[in-house]
Amino acid sequence: MTTLAESLAIALQHHQAGRLPEAEEIYRQVLQQQPNQVDALQLLGVIVYQSGKLEEAIAYYRQALALNPALSQVHSNLGIALKQQGLLEEAVQHYQQALALNPNSPQFHCNLGIALRELEQLESATLHFKQAIALQQDFVEAYDNLGDVLEQQGQYEEALVCYGKAIELKPNFAMAHWHRAEALLRMGEFSRGFAEYEWRWRIGIFGQKPTFEAPPWDGSHLKGKTILLYGEQGYGDRIQFIRYAPLVRERGGRVIAVCLAPLTQLLTKVPGIERVLDLDAEVPDFDVHAALMSLPLLLGTTPETIPAQIPYLKVPELSKIKLEAPTNTRLKVGIVWAGNAMNRNMRRRTCGLQSFFPLLETPGVAFYSLQVGSRSQDLAALPASIQVQDLSGQLRDFTDTAAVIAQLDLVISIDTSVAHLAGALGKPVWVLLPFVAEWRWMLRREDSPWYPTMRLFRQESLGDWSGVMARVAEALALAL
């Protein structure tokens, strides 16, 4: 007769060999005989976690720790699962308990650093990544994560050293290459930065690179060939980089563009594009293809040669949206305070409607909300003394938003697609940026070489939206 210890050993062999169903069955059999068998509980927790059953894994980990609170690895595993559920504070508590039990684990230090970074406790995260490296000097992921938190604190050169060390240790480490790309681009080193940016396809954040029978374009003269340009990432990225279509056309090609449906109508008027198709349309034959965000590399863009002939988008000629304004209005201003919650950086970039309150009672200014989606409902919480016209019900796609922007004097927006749209239309636009902004806004600039009509207002310290808004209020008063 097989003992419990023997059964666990057999299950562990299955587990280590990747035969998860067999291992899970044995663990469950062990628990039927001995419900408080700690090893079976924690290992079953690992298996159900690997199967994507987070809540069940958390329950098993908690049960194991209730029986034996001194299991450092289970505390760490529970922290990992809690972090995936967005329960960062509780995850930190369990990472800390794991470290209290095993202070010399580089992985535990790294895990805690990652959670602290997401809580924007950057200095504490930095210390734990450094400790992880001190304990394991070839810890590639710790170098990369240390570079990221240093960059978020504005220590760009130090961050580049960390990314370089990670890549030295693991040359094909895509995440470090991508982080280095963003740092280089932010610092204006476009040649190296856009070359490194090609690693984005290997990190899994932006999905898989499309595969086509036709070869990718190498930037050479097209000699009458048809080229397919396809977008990636968010709406703002597509709006920003569609500007390259005329340059591709100048290389002797016939340009077809594929984009997301809300942009299709707007992009049909971009110079140099023969056809614009949405993702569901049948694509005609083409000879070569290129991603929009690879065009700066293929065309050798530098900060001085950014194509910035504004406007490169046109407002639709016919629109039923007509803005009304009080009789004493001197400026009509559109505002956006939140972006797509699915964007990994949007929490840092979003200031919230409340941050706009100091502006919204400015005499002589009529405010219009360009906010769409669920966050447009934030307007319901406005004090009675503040009037903002809610246009969300009329903004079906970017063509509608463009028609509204054309009737405004100014757009004030966080870093989101509306800011790109206003810039591409040549409308004055003030963009509210976090302390470390997206790479495209570069460093310490109040202007943007991408959009001549844009003005940038940056946080001077982490999370300081009030300081940003105070400077915006001063600028708005001067604009009246």
C-alpha positions as CSV (number, residue, x, y, z in Angstrom):
1,M,0.0,0.0,0.0
2,T,1.3,3.4,-1.0
3,T,2.0,5.8,1.9
4,L,1.1,9.5,1.9
5,A,4.7,10.4,1.6
6,E,5.1,8.1,-1.4
7,S,2.0,9.5,-3.0
8,L,3.3,13.0,-2.6
9,A,6.7,12.0,-4.1
10,I,4.9,10.5,-7.1
11,A,2.7,13.6,-7.5
12,L,5.8,15.8,-7.3
13,Q,7.5,13.8,-10.1
14,H,4.4,14.3,-12.3
15,H,4.4,18.0,-11.4
16,Q,8.0,18.6,-12.2
17,A,7.6,16.7,-15.5
18,G,4.7,18.9,-16.5
19,R,2.0,16.3,-16.1
20,L,-0.2,18.6,-14.1
21,P,-3.6,16.7,-14.3
22,E,-1.9,13.5,-12.9
23,A,-0.2,15.5,-10.1
24,E,-3.4,17.4,-9.3
25,E,-5.4,14.2,-9.0
26,I,-2.9,12.7,-6.5
27,Y,-2.7,15.9,-4.4
28,R,-6.5,15.9,-4.1
29,Q,-6.5,12.2,-3.1
30,V,-4.0,12.9,-0.4
31,L,-6.1,15.8,0.9
32,Q,-9.2,13.6,1.0
33,Q,-7.3,11.3,3.4
34,Q,-5.6,14.1,5.3
35,P,-7.2,17.5,4.7
36,N,-4.5,19.4,6.6
37,Q,-1.6,17.9,4.7
38,V,0.4,21.1,4.2
39,D,2.6,20.0,1.4
40,A,-0.4,18.8,-0.6
41,L,-2.2,22.1,0.0
42,Q,0.7,24.3,-1.1
43,L,1.6,22.2,-4.1
44,L,-2.1,21.9,-5.2
45,G,-2.2,25.7,-4.9
46,V,0.8,25.9,-7.3
47,I,-1.0,23.7,-9.9
48,V,-4.3,25.5,-9.8
49,Y,-2.4,28.8,-10.1
50,Q,-0.6,27.5,-13.1
51,S,-4.0,26.7,-14.5
52,G,-5.2,30.3,-14.1
53,K,-7.4,29.6,-11.1
54,L,-6.2,32.4,-9.0
55,E,-9.0,32.4,-6.3
56,E,-8.6,28.7,-5.8
57,A,-4.9,29.0,-5.5
58,I,-5.1,31.8,-3.0
59,A,-7.5,29.7,-0.9
60,Y,-5.1,26.7,-0.8
61,Y,-2.1,29.0,0.0
62,R,-4.1,30.6,2.9
63,Q,-5.0,27.2,4.2
64,A,-1.4,26.0,4.1
65,L,-0.2,29.2,5.9
66,A,-2.9,28.9,8.6
67,L,-1.4,25.5,9.4
68,N,2.2,26.6,9.1
69,P,2.9,30.4,8.9
70,A,6.6,29.8,8.6
71,L,6.5,28.7,4.9
72,S,8.4,31.5,3.1
73,Q,7.8,30.2,-0.4
74,V,4.0,30.0,0.2
75,H,4.0,33.6,1.4
76,S,5.8,34.5,-1.8
77,N,3.4,32.4,-4.0
78,L,0.4,34.0,-2.2
79,G,1.9,37.4,-2.9
80,I,2.3,36.7,-6.6
81,A,-1.4,35.5,-6.9
82,L,-2.7,38.5,-4.9
83,K,-0.7,40.9,-7.0
84,Q,-2.3,39.4,-10.1
85,Q,-5.7,40.2,-8.6
86,G,-4.6,43.8,-8.0
87,L,-4.4,43.4,-4.3
88,L,-1.1,45.0,-4.1
89,E,-1.0,46.1,-0.4
90,E,-1.8,42.6,0.8
91,A,0.7,41.1,-1.7
92,V,3.4,43.4,-0.2
93,Q,2.5,42.1,3.3
94,H,3.1,38.5,2.2
95,Y,6.3,39.3,0.3
96,Q,7.6,41.0,3.5
97,Q,6.7,38.0,5.6
98,A,8.5,35.8,3.1
99,L,11.6,38.0,3.4
100,A,11.3,38.0,7.2
101,L,11.6,34.2,7.0
102,N,14.2,34.1,4.3
103,P,16.0,37.5,4.1
104,N,18.6,36.2,1.7
105,S,16.3,35.3,-1.2
106,P,17.0,37.5,-4.2
107,Q,13.7,36.5,-5.8
108,F,11.7,37.6,-2.8
109,H,13.4,41.0,-2.8
110,C,12.7,41.3,-6.5
111,N,9.0,40.3,-6.1
112,L,8.6,42.9,-3.3
113,G,10.3,45.5,-5.5
114,I,7.9,44.9,-8.3
115,A,4.9,45.3,-6.1
116,L,6.3,48.4,-4.5
117,R,6.9,49.9,-7.9
118,E,3.3,49.4,-8.9
119,L,2.3,51.2,-5.6
120,E,4.7,53.9,-6.8
121,Q,6.9,53.5,-3.7
122,L,9.9,53.9,-6.0
123,E,12.6,54.5,-3.4
124,S,11.7,51.4,-1.5
125,A,11.5,49.4,-4.7
126,T,14.9,50.6,-5.7
127,L,16.4,49.3,-2.4
128,H,14.9,45.8,-2.9
129,F,16.1,45.5,-6.5
130,K,19.6,46.6,-5.4
131,Q,19.5,44.0,-2.6
132,A,18.4,41.3,-5.0
133,I,21.5,42.1,-7.2
134,A,23.8,42.1,-4.2
135,L,22.6,38.6,-3.3
136,Q,22.7,37.4,-7.0
137,Q,25.0,39.4,-9.2
138,D,23.7,37.8,-12.4
139,F,20.1,38.4,-11.6
140,V,19.0,39.7,-15.0
141,E,15.4,40.6,-14.2
142,A,16.5,42.6,-11.1
143,Y,18.8,44.7,-13.2
144,D,16.0,45.4,-15.7
145,N,13.5,46.3,-12.9
146,L,16.1,48.5,-11.2
147,G,16.6,50.4,-14.4
148,D,12.8,50.9,-14.7
149,V,12.4,52.3,-11.2
150,L,15.5,54.5,-11.6
151,E,14.0,55.8,-14.9
152,Q,10.7,56.6,-13.2
153,Q,12.6,58.7,-10.8
154,G,14.3,60.6,-13.6
155,Q,17.7,58.9,-13.3
156,Y,18.0,58.1,-17.0
157,E,21.7,57.5,-17.4
158,E,21.8,55.2,-14.4
159,A,18.8,53.3,-15.9
160,L,20.7,52.8,-19.1
161,V,23.6,51.3,-17.2
162,C,21.1,48.8,-15.6
163,Y,19.5,47.8,-19.0
164,G,22.9,47.4,-20.5
165,K,24.0,45.1,-17.7
166,A,20.8,43.0,-18.1
167,I,21.5,42.7,-21.9
168,E,25.1,41.9,-21.3
169,L,24.0,39.0,-19.1
170,K,21.2,37.9,-21.4
171,P,21.6,39.3,-24.9
172,N,18.2,38.2,-26.1
173,F,16.3,39.6,-23.0
174,A,13.6,41.5,-24.9
175,M,12.1,43.4,-22.0
176,A,15.5,45.1,-21.2
177,H,16.0,45.9,-24.9
178,W,12.5,47.5,-25.0
179,H,13.1,49.5,-21.8
180,R,16.4,50.7,-23.2
181,A,14.6,51.7,-26.4
182,E,12.2,53.9,-24.5
183,A,15.0,55.5,-22.4
184,L,17.0,56.3,-25.5
185,L,14.1,57.7,-27.4
186,R,13.1,59.8,-24.3
187,M,16.7,61.2,-24.4
188,G,16.4,62.0,-28.1
189,E,18.8,59.3,-29.3
190,F,16.4,58.2,-32.1
191,S,18.8,56.1,-34.2
192,R,19.7,53.7,-31.4
193,G,16.3,54.0,-29.8
194,F,14.2,53.1,-32.8
195,A,16.5,50.2,-33.6
196,E,16.0,48.9,-30.1
197,Y,12.2,49.6,-30.3
198,E,11.9,46.7,-32.7
199,W,12.2,44.4,-29.7
200,R,8.7,45.4,-28.7
201,W,7.2,42.5,-30.7
202,R,9.0,40.0,-28.5
203,I,7.7,41.1,-25.1
204,G,4.1,40.1,-25.5
205,I,2.6,43.4,-24.3
206,F,1.5,44.5,-27.8
207,G,0.5,41.2,-29.2
208,Q,2.1,39.1,-31.9
209,K,3.6,40.7,-34.9
210,P,1.4,40.0,-37.9
211,T,2.6,37.5,-40.4
212,F,2.2,38.0,-44.1
213,E,3.3,36.1,-47.2
214,A,4.8,39.3,-48.6
215,P,8.1,40.4,-47.1
216,P,8.6,43.4,-44.8
217,W,9.7,46.6,-46.3
218,D,13.4,47.5,-45.9
219,G,13.0,51.3,-46.6
220,S,14.3,51.1,-50.1
221,H,12.6,52.7,-53.2
222,L,9.3,50.9,-53.8
223,K,9.4,51.3,-57.6
224,G,5.6,51.2,-58.0
225,K,5.0,48.4,-55.5
226,T,2.0,48.3,-53.2
227,I,2.8,48.6,-49.5
228,L,0.5,47.8,-46.6
229,L,0.9,49.9,-43.5
230,Y,-0.7,48.6,-40.4
231,G,-1.2,50.1,-37.0
232,E,-0.4,48.9,-33.5
233,Q,-0.8,49.8,-29.9
234,G,-3.3,52.6,-29.2
235,Y,-5.3,55.1,-31.2
236,G,-2.9,57.9,-30.3
237,D,0.0,55.9,-31.7
238,R,-1.8,55.4,-35.0
239,I,-2.7,59.1,-35.2
240,Q,0.9,60.1,-34.5
241,F,2.6,57.8,-37.0
242,I,0.2,57.9,-39.9
243,R,2.0,61.2,-40.7
244,Y,4.7,59.0,-42.4
245,A,2.3,57.9,-45.2
246,P,3.3,60.7,-47.5
247,L,7.0,59.9,-47.1
248,V,6.3,56.3,-47.9
249,R,4.4,57.4,-51.0
250,E,7.4,59.6,-52.0
251,R,9.5,56.4,-52.0
252,G,7.5,55.4,-55.1
253,G,4.9,53.1,-53.5
254,R,1.1,52.7,-53.6
255,V,0.0,52.9,-50.0
256,I,-2.8,51.0,-48.4
257,A,-3.4,51.4,-44.7
258,V,-5.3,49.1,-42.3
259,C,-6.6,50.7,-39.0
260,L,-9.2,50.4,-36.3
261,A,-12.7,51.2,-37.3
262,P,-13.1,54.4,-35.2
263,L,-10.2,55.9,-37.2
264,T,-11.0,54.7,-40.7
265,Q,-13.1,57.6,-41.9
266,L,-10.7,60.2,-40.5
267,L,-7.6,58.7,-42.1
268,T,-9.1,58.5,-45.6
269,K,-8.0,62.1,-46.2
270,V,-4.3,61.6,-45.2
271,P,-2.1,62.6,-48.1
272,G,-0.3,59.7,-49.8
273,I,-2.8,57.0,-48.8
274,E,-4.7,55.4,-51.6
275,R,-7.0,53.2,-49.5
276,V,-7.9,52.9,-45.8
277,L,-9.4,49.7,-44.6
278,D,-10.6,48.6,-41.2
279,L,-9.5,45.3,-39.7
280,D,-12.5,43.4,-40.8
281,A,-12.1,44.3,-44.5
282,E,-10.6,42.1,-47.1
283,V,-7.1,43.4,-47.9
284,P,-6.1,43.5,-51.6
285,D,-2.8,42.1,-52.7
286,F,0.3,43.9,-51.7
287,D,4.0,43.5,-52.2
288,V,5.6,44.6,-48.9
289,H,4.4,45.7,-45.5
290,A,5.5,47.8,-42.6
291,A,4.2,48.7,-39.1
292,L,3.5,52.4,-38.6
293,M,5.8,52.6,-35.6
294,S,8.7,51.0,-37.5
295,L,8.6,53.8,-40.1
296,P,10.9,56.2,-38.2
297,L,13.6,53.6,-38.2
298,L,13.1,52.7,-41.9
299,L,13.1,56.3,-42.9
300,G,16.0,57.4,-40.6
301,T,14.1,59.9,-38.5
302,T,16.0,62.1,-36.1
303,P,14.6,64.8,-33.7
304,E,15.4,67.3,-36.4
305,T,13.7,65.5,-39.3
306,I,10.4,64.5,-37.7
307,P,7.8,65.0,-40.4
308,A,5.6,67.7,-38.8
309,Q,3.7,69.3,-41.6
310,I,0.6,70.3,-39.7
311,P,-2.2,69.6,-40.2
312,Y,-2.0,66.2,-41.7
313,L,-5.5,65.2,-40.7
314,K,-8.5,67.1,-42.1
315,V,-11.8,67.9,-40.4
316,P,-14.8,66.3,-42.1
317,E,-16.7,68.8,-44.2
318,L,-20.1,67.8,-43.0
319,S,-20.8,67.5,-39.4
320,K,-24.0,67.9,-37.4
321,I,-22.2,68.7,-34.2
322,K,-22.4,72.5,-33.5
323,L,-21.1,73.9,-30.2
324,E,-23.1,76.4,-28.3
325,A,-21.4,78.9,-26.0
326,P,-22.6,81.5,-23.5
327,T,-22.6,85.1,-24.9
328,N,-19.7,86.2,-22.7
329,T,-17.4,83.4,-23.9
330,R,-13.9,84.5,-25.0
331,L,-12.4,81.0,-25.2
332,K,-13.9,77.6,-26.0
333,V,-11.8,74.8,-24.4
334,G,-12.1,71.1,-24.7
335,I,-10.9,68.9,-21.8
336,V,-9.9,65.2,-21.3
337,W,-8.9,63.9,-17.8
338,A,-8.7,60.1,-18.2
339,G,-7.7,57.6,-20.8
340,N,-8.1,53.9,-21.6
341,A,-8.0,52.0,-18.4
342,M,-6.5,49.0,-20.3
343,N,-3.3,51.0,-21.0
344,R,-0.6,49.9,-18.6
345,N,0.6,53.4,-18.0
346,M,-2.7,55.2,-17.8
347,R,-2.9,55.3,-14.0
348,R,0.2,57.4,-13.9
349,R,-1.0,59.6,-16.9
350,T,-4.6,60.2,-15.6
351,C,-5.1,63.3,-13.5
352,G,-8.9,62.9,-13.0
353,L,-11.6,65.5,-13.4
354,Q,-11.1,66.9,-9.9
355,S,-7.7,68.2,-10.9
356,F,-9.4,70.5,-13.4
357,F,-11.6,72.2,-10.8
358,P,-9.2,75.2,-10.4
359,L,-9.7,75.9,-14.1
360,L,-13.3,75.3,-14.6
361,E,-14.6,78.5,-13.1
362,T,-12.4,80.7,-15.1
363,P,-14.5,83.7,-16.3
364,G,-14.9,84.0,-20.0
365,V,-14.1,80.3,-20.8
366,A,-16.6,77.7,-21.9
367,F,-15.5,74.2,-21.2
368,Y,-16.5,71.1,-23.3
369,S,-15.9,67.5,-22.3
370,L,-14.2,65.4,-25.0
371,Q,-14.1,62.5,-22.5
372,V,-15.8,59.3,-23.8
373,G,-16.4,56.0,-22.1
374,S,-17.3,55.4,-18.5
375,R,-15.2,58.2,-17.2
376,S,-17.5,60.7,-18.9
377,Q,-19.8,60.0,-16.0
378,D,-17.4,61.8,-13.7
379,L,-19.2,65.0,-14.7
380,A,-22.1,64.0,-12.5
381,A,-20.0,64.8,-9.5
382,L,-19.2,68.4,-10.6
383,P,-20.3,71.1,-8.1
384,A,-23.4,73.1,-9.2
385,S,-21.3,76.2,-9.7
386,I,-19.2,74.5,-12.5
387,Q,-20.6,74.1,-16.0
388,V,-19.0,71.7,-18.5
389,Q,-20.9,70.7,-21.6
390,D,-20.9,66.9,-21.9
391,L,-20.4,65.9,-25.6
392,S,-19.9,62.1,-25.0
393,G,-23.2,61.2,-26.5
394,Q,-22.3,62.8,-29.8
395,L,-18.7,61.5,-30.1
396,R,-19.2,58.2,-32.0
397,D,-15.7,58.1,-33.5
398,F,-12.7,60.2,-34.1
399,T,-14.3,62.0,-37.0
400,D,-16.9,63.4,-34.6
401,T,-14.2,64.4,-32.1
402,A,-12.2,66.1,-34.9
403,A,-15.4,68.1,-35.9
404,V,-15.7,69.3,-32.3
405,I,-12.0,70.2,-31.9
406,A,-12.2,72.3,-35.1
407,Q,-14.7,74.5,-33.3
408,L,-12.6,75.0,-30.2
409,D,-9.9,77.5,-29.4
410,L,-7.9,75.1,-27.3
411,V,-7.7,71.5,-26.0
412,I,-6.3,70.7,-22.6
413,S,-5.8,66.9,-22.2
414,I,-3.8,64.3,-20.5
415,D,-1.5,62.2,-22.7
416,T,-4.2,60.3,-24.7
417,S,-5.4,60.0,-28.2
418,V,-7.4,63.3,-28.2
419,A,-4.1,65.2,-27.6
420,H,-2.6,63.5,-30.6
421,L,-5.7,64.3,-32.7
422,A,-5.7,67.9,-31.7
423,G,-2.0,68.1,-32.6
424,A,-2.5,66.4,-35.9
425,L,-5.3,68.9,-36.7
426,G,-3.0,71.8,-35.9
427,K,-5.2,73.0,-33.0
428,P,-3.5,74.6,-30.0
429,V,-3.3,71.7,-27.4
430,W,-1.9,71.7,-23.9
431,V,-0.9,68.3,-22.7
432,L,-0.6,67.4,-19.0
433,L,2.2,65.0,-18.4
434,P,3.4,62.9,-15.4
435,F,6.9,63.3,-13.9
436,V,8.3,60.8,-16.3
437,A,6.3,61.0,-19.5
438,E,6.0,58.7,-22.4
439,W,9.2,58.6,-24.6
440,R,7.6,60.6,-27.4
441,W,7.5,63.8,-25.2
442,M,11.2,63.5,-24.6
443,L,12.8,65.3,-21.6
444,R,12.4,68.8,-20.1
445,R,10.7,70.2,-23.2
446,E,7.7,72.5,-23.1
447,D,7.1,72.0,-26.8
448,S,7.0,68.9,-29.0
449,P,8.8,68.4,-32.4
450,W,6.0,66.1,-33.3
451,Y,3.2,68.7,-33.0
452,P,4.1,72.4,-33.5
453,T,0.9,73.7,-31.9
454,M,1.4,71.6,-28.7
455,R,2.5,72.9,-25.3
456,L,3.6,70.4,-22.6
457,F,3.0,70.9,-18.8
458,R,5.0,68.4,-16.8
459,Q,4.8,67.3,-13.2
460,E,7.9,68.7,-11.3
461,S,7.6,65.9,-8.8
462,L,5.9,62.5,-8.8
463,G,2.1,62.7,-8.7
464,D,2.0,66.5,-8.4
465,W,-1.0,67.4,-10.6
466,S,-1.8,70.4,-8.5
467,G,1.4,72.1,-9.5
468,V,0.7,71.3,-13.2
469,M,-2.8,72.8,-12.9
470,A,-1.5,75.9,-11.2
471,R,0.7,76.6,-14.2
472,V,-2.1,75.7,-16.6
473,A,-4.3,78.2,-14.8
474,E,-1.7,80.9,-15.2
475,A,-1.3,80.2,-18.9
476,L,-5.1,80.2,-19.4
477,A,-5.5,83.5,-17.7
478,L,-2.8,85.0,-20.0
479,A,-4.6,83.5,-23.1
480,L,-7.8,85.4,-22.4
